[in-house]
Every structure is written in structure tokens, then in C-alpha cells.
Amino acid sequence: HLEPFDNDDASSFLSASLGAERAKIVVEHFCARELSALLGNPQTLELIARVARTGNLPETRSKLFESGIELLRGEYRDGKGDVEPAKEAGLDAAGAACACLILTGNEAIVRKASANLVEGELKLVEIIQLAGGDAIKAMLGTRLFKADGAERFCYLHRRIGEFLAARWLAKQADTPSKRRRLFALFHSHGLVPAR
């Protein structure tokens, strides 16, 4: 079993990208806000380092993910600015894609013909039915998603994927009956399923 980083490990890890003094400040900041559980995962530490480089340290877990998403979703290539979706449309598209991956237990979104799908793959066309096709295609090209070639995509960071999915699902569950059905999906024998 892998053990999570302790605070010293987290500080050492962050020192490589932030410097020792800033890393210590970041670790102390997260510990003071009872967010030290976030410091145990190297992937989350990479996100924390990106956000810390902007100068502002988040006060809550939600603010960390919102700041990280803002850094990862933006288009930095001028030639692609015209296809970048509006912020809300893009976040909704990314949330729909992440929700589909998480709720179906699939590991990747693919641009393949049905006959060529393998287990763990979800066709892009299935997700396009839930949110705007152009927005989803554009968001798959952002740093929120990692690409395995030109045809296979997954969220870059599981916790950000979960955050985006929850955000999108909350918007979709806009009536009491929809909320009850959604909550029923998340409980099996009184427990939240692992997938």
C-alpha cells in the first residue's frame, strides 16, 4: 500500500517548484485551514503548486479546485481563441464529460467507431448528447484533460474531474424528484459506491 505524504514530504515535493520558503508557507497555510489531507497526494500537490504560483492561496478545498480549473481551462494559443467556449458553457461541457466517465466507470472518452471500442471506452458522440458538441470538443483540448494520442481523453486529475462532475450534476438536478433519483444512484445498501 502506498502511504500518503506527510507534511515534510509535501514541503520537499513543493520545494522543487516553489522554493523551500514558499513551500513551507503553503504547507502551513493548508494545515491551518484543516486542508492537510490534500497534501498527501503528489498529483494534488502539483495542482497546489500551480495555484500557489499565482500568489493567492485558497482558503477552502472548493476554492483550490476553482482556481485550478481556471488555470487549466483557459486557452493560451491566440490562434485557438475563436473556438474557446464561454466559461460556463465550457465548464458545463467538461462537467458532463467527467460525470459520464465517473458514473459509467469508463476510463476514457474516445473518437472511435462503435466497432472499434474496447472495454473502458466511452464514445464522444454519447457525451455530445448531454452538452454542446463544440464545447466538449474544445474542452478536451484544454489542460483539464490528458490526451493519449488524438483519439483518447481522460480528466487530468481525478479530484478535479469529480468537482466538475458534481458541479454539472447539481445543475442538472433542478427538481426534488431529479435530486432523489441522483442521490439514489450514489447509494448502494446505504453506502456510497467506490465508482
Beta strands, then each sheet from edge to edge (+ up, - down):
strand 1: 108-110
strand 2: 121-123
strand 3: 145-147
strand 4: 152-155
sheet 1: 2+ 1+ 4- 3+
end
